[in-house]
Amino acid sequence: MSGNKAAYDNAYQRALEGKSSQSWWAFFTTYFEDEYTRQSRQRGERDGAAAREKGSGPGAAAQVH
């Protein structure tokens, strides 16, 4: 299951930074991804995007990154 956590963490971090959830290499290997990894990656992307949106509200400029 650590692969799923890694997929989630990677997608979360990329979404938080405003990047695509996958690198080019990961995009090409998506075809070989198992269902659990795909779901983890998609969940990480959603959570990271939500965190980015939440952080971009009023006062976000004052946050230290």
N, CA, C and O atoms as a DFTB+ gen file, in Angstrom:
260 C
 N C O
     1  1       0.809      -1.200       0.000
     2  2       0.000       0.000       0.000
     3  2       0.854       1.268       0.000
     4  3       0.321       2.357      -0.215
     5  1       2.151       1.158       0.232
     6  2       2.980       2.355       0.251
     7  2       3.008       3.032      -1.114
     8  3       3.195       4.246      -1.194
     9  1       2.827       2.272      -2.181
    10  2       2.760       2.874      -3.508
    11  2       1.563       3.791      -3.639
    12  3       1.637       4.833      -4.291
    13  1       0.463       3.403      -3.021
    14  2      -0.723       4.243      -3.065
    15  2      -0.485       5.543      -2.298
    16  3      -0.890       6.617      -2.744
    17  1       0.171       5.439      -1.152
    18  2       0.475       6.633      -0.370
    19  2       1.425       7.533      -1.146
    20  3       1.282       8.756      -1.138
    21  1       2.380       6.932      -1.805
    22  2       3.326       7.718      -2.598
    23  2       2.615       8.411      -3.754
    24  3       2.902       9.572      -4.046
    25  1       1.695       7.719      -4.413
    26  2       0.938       8.327      -5.509
    27  2       0.089       9.476      -4.990
    28  3       0.008      10.528      -5.624
    29  1      -0.547       9.279      -3.835
    30  2      -1.367      10.327      -3.226
    31  2      -0.504      11.531      -2.867
    32  3      -0.828      12.662      -3.229
    33  1       0.585      11.289      -2.160
    34  2       1.449      12.387      -1.711
    35  2       2.015      13.179      -2.889
    36  3       2.065      14.409      -2.850
    37  1       2.435      12.477      -3.925
    38  2       3.002      13.144      -5.097
    39  2       1.943      14.003      -5.788
    40  3       2.203      15.159      -6.120
    41  1       0.757      13.444      -6.004
    42  2      -0.320      14.192      -6.661
    43  2      -0.765      15.367      -5.800
    44  3      -1.056      16.443      -6.322
    45  1      -0.821      15.171      -4.486
    46  2      -1.225      16.239      -3.574
    47  2      -0.245      17.404      -3.658
    48  3      -0.649      18.561      -3.777
    49  1       1.038      17.089      -3.594
    50  2       2.070      18.137      -3.623
    51  2       2.055      18.892      -4.948
    52  3       2.168      20.117      -4.967
    53  1       1.914      18.161      -6.059
    54  2       1.890      18.808      -7.373
    55  2       0.667      19.705      -7.508
    56  3       0.768      20.807      -8.049
    57  1      -0.491      19.248      -7.024
    58  2      -1.713      20.057      -7.095
    59  2      -1.600      21.272      -6.193
    60  3      -2.070      22.354      -6.545
    61  1      -0.985      21.105      -5.041
    62  2      -0.795      22.211      -4.118
    63  2       0.065      23.308      -4.750
    64  3      -0.138      24.496      -4.500
    65  1       1.023      22.887      -5.567
    66  2       1.906      23.831      -6.270
    67  2       1.276      24.370      -7.547
    68  3       1.866      25.216      -8.219
    69  1       0.082      23.890      -7.888
    70  2      -0.596      24.356      -9.091
    71  2      -0.141      23.663     -10.356
    72  3      -0.382      24.157     -11.457
    73  1       0.512      22.530     -10.213
    74  2       0.983      21.774     -11.372
    75  2      -0.011      20.666     -11.696
    76  3      -0.927      20.389     -10.921
    77  1       0.182      20.042     -12.844
    78  2      -0.601      18.870     -13.204
    79  2      -0.340      17.780     -12.170
    80  3       0.722      17.749     -11.548
    81  1      -1.300      16.897     -11.992
    82  2      -1.140      15.852     -10.978
    83  2      -0.068      14.836     -11.343
    84  3       0.383      14.070     -10.492
    85  1       0.338      14.829     -12.601
    86  2       1.323      13.851     -13.044
    87  2       2.435      14.517     -13.844
    88  3       2.219      15.491     -14.565
    89  1       3.614      13.968     -13.692
    90  2       4.713      14.390     -14.546
    91  2       4.515      13.732     -15.915
    92  3       3.642      12.878     -16.076
    93  1       5.322      14.130     -16.894
    94  2       5.201      13.514     -18.213
    95  2       5.440      12.018     -18.148
    96  3       4.726      11.249     -18.792
    97  1       6.423      11.597     -17.388
    98  2       6.718      10.171     -17.297
    99  2       5.539       9.426     -16.676
   100  3       5.155       8.362     -17.163
   101  1       4.966       9.969     -15.617
   102  2       3.825       9.329     -14.966
   103  2       2.623       9.289     -15.910
   104  3       1.836       8.343     -15.877
   105  1       2.483      10.305     -16.740
   106  2       1.385      10.318     -17.704
   107  2       1.481       9.119     -18.646
   108  3       0.470       8.482     -18.942
   109  1       2.674       8.811     -19.112
   110  2       2.859       7.695     -20.033
   111  2       2.698       6.342     -19.346
   112  3       2.342       5.362     -20.000
   113  1       2.947       6.271     -18.066
   114  2       2.824       4.996     -17.352
   115  2       1.450       4.799     -16.732
   116  3       1.207       3.772     -16.098
   117  1       0.545       5.757     -16.899
   118  2      -0.799       5.659     -16.328
   119  2      -1.521       4.414     -16.818
   120  3      -2.302       3.821     -16.074
   121  1      -1.276       4.019     -18.037
   122  2      -1.917       2.840     -18.609
   123  2      -1.651       1.594     -17.766
   124  3      -2.490       0.695     -17.707
   125  1      -0.504       1.537     -17.122
   126  2      -0.111       0.373     -16.338
   127  2      -0.461       0.507     -14.857
   128  3      -0.154      -0.382     -14.064
   129  1      -1.089       1.595     -14.490
   130  2      -1.437       1.877     -13.106
   131  2      -2.576       0.972     -12.644
   132  3      -3.523       0.739     -13.395
   133  1      -2.493       0.462     -11.417
   134  2      -3.610      -0.316     -10.906
   135  2      -4.701       0.621     -10.388
   136  3      -4.478       1.820     -10.223
   137  1      -5.862       0.067     -10.139
   138  2      -7.029       0.863      -9.746
   139  2      -6.799       1.620      -8.441
   140  3      -7.184       2.784      -8.327
   141  1      -6.180       0.980      -7.463
   142  2      -5.946       1.621      -6.164
   143  2      -4.990       2.805      -6.287
   144  3      -5.192       3.841      -5.653
   145  1      -3.966       2.650      -7.094
   146  2      -3.010       3.738      -7.303
   147  2      -3.683       4.899      -8.029
   148  3      -3.471       6.059      -7.675
   149  1      -4.489       4.593      -9.035
   150  2      -5.197       5.628      -9.775
   151  2      -6.142       6.402      -8.859
   152  3      -6.202       7.631      -8.913
   153  1      -6.875       5.680      -8.022
   154  2      -7.793       6.341      -7.093
   155  2      -7.034       7.194      -6.084
   156  3      -7.464       8.300      -5.759
   157  1      -5.922       6.694      -5.593
   158  2      -5.109       7.460      -4.640
   159  2      -4.576       8.729      -5.280
   160  3      -4.589       9.793      -4.663
   161  1      -4.106       8.619      -6.524
   162  2      -3.583       9.780      -7.235
   163  2      -4.687      10.813      -7.455
   164  3      -4.468      12.008      -7.259
   165  1      -5.858      10.359      -7.855
   166  2      -6.968      11.291      -8.082
   167  2      -7.422      11.953      -6.785
   168  3      -7.756      13.137      -6.773
   169  1      -7.435      11.192      -5.698
   170  2      -7.808      11.757      -4.392
   171  2      -6.776      12.787      -3.950
   172  3      -7.135      13.837      -3.416
   173  1      -5.502      12.495      -4.167
   174  2      -4.447      13.447      -3.829
   175  2      -4.559      14.718      -4.638
   176  3      -4.339      15.813      -4.121
   177  1      -4.903      14.577      -5.915
   178  2      -5.072      15.753      -6.768
   179  2      -6.235      16.606      -6.278
   180  3      -6.112      17.828      -6.203
   181  1      -7.350      15.988      -5.947
   182  2      -8.513      16.743      -5.451
   183  2      -8.203      17.439      -4.135
   184  3      -8.519      18.615      -3.954
   185  1      -7.579      16.703      -3.215
   186  2      -7.268      17.278      -1.902
   187  2      -6.256      18.411      -2.009
   188  3      -6.387      19.429      -1.330
   189  1      -5.249      18.240      -2.860
   190  2      -4.245      19.284      -3.049
   191  2      -4.833      20.528      -3.679
   192  3      -4.498      21.645      -3.284
   193  1      -5.712      20.344      -4.664
   194  2      -6.358      21.484      -5.301
   195  2      -7.260      22.215      -4.306
   196  3      -7.308      23.445      -4.292
   197  1      -7.972      21.457      -3.478
   198  2      -8.840      22.079      -2.468
   199  2      -8.011      22.853      -1.453
   200  3      -8.398      23.946      -1.039
   201  1      -6.875      22.294      -1.051
   202  2      -6.005      22.985      -0.095
   203  2      -5.432      24.259      -0.712
   204  3      -5.311      25.282      -0.037
   205  1      -5.081      24.194      -2.001
   206  2      -4.553      25.379      -2.686
   207  2      -5.625      26.458      -2.766
   208  3      -5.345      27.631      -2.520
   209  1      -6.844      26.068      -3.107
   210  2      -7.944      27.028      -3.189
   211  2      -8.240      27.639      -1.827
   212  3      -8.492      28.839      -1.719
   213  1      -8.210      26.828      -0.810
   214  2      -8.467      27.312       0.543
   215  2      -7.385      28.297       0.970
   216  3      -7.669      29.284       1.649
   217  1      -6.155      28.030       0.574
   218  2      -5.034      28.893       0.924
   219  2      -4.948      30.150       0.086
   220  3      -4.219      31.076       0.443
   221  1      -5.678      30.210      -1.028
   222  2      -5.582      31.382      -1.895
   223  2      -6.666      32.424      -1.590
   224  3      -6.854      33.373      -2.351
   225  1      -7.360      32.241      -0.497
   226  2      -8.399      33.201      -0.103
   227  2      -7.782      34.455       0.478
   228  3      -6.574      34.666       0.367
   229  1      -8.604      35.290       1.101
   230  2      -8.099      36.532       1.717
   231  2      -7.009      36.242       2.751
   232  3      -7.150      35.348       3.585
   233  1      -5.956      36.990       2.685
   234  2      -4.864      36.827       3.627
   235  2      -3.844      35.779       3.228
   236  3      -2.892      35.530       3.967
   237  1      -4.026      35.168       2.084
   238  2      -3.088      34.136       1.658
   239  2      -1.700      34.709       1.401
   240  3      -0.702      34.010       1.572
   241  1      -1.628      35.954       0.998
   242  2      -0.343      36.588       0.745
   243  2       0.489      36.708       2.015
   244  3       1.717      36.773       1.956
   245  1      -0.175      36.737       3.149
   246  2       0.529      36.882       4.417
   247  2       1.093      35.554       4.916
   248  3       1.905      35.540       5.841
   249  1       0.673      34.438       4.317
   250  2       1.158      33.143       4.750
   251  2       2.610      32.957       4.324
   252  3       3.021      33.408       3.255
   253  1       3.369      32.292       5.168
   254  2       4.765      32.001       4.861
   255  2       4.821      30.617       4.204
   256  3       4.289      29.646       4.742
   257  1       5.464      30.537       3.046
   258  2       5.551      29.252       2.335
   259  2       6.928      28.701       2.443
   260  3       7.206      27.626       1.912
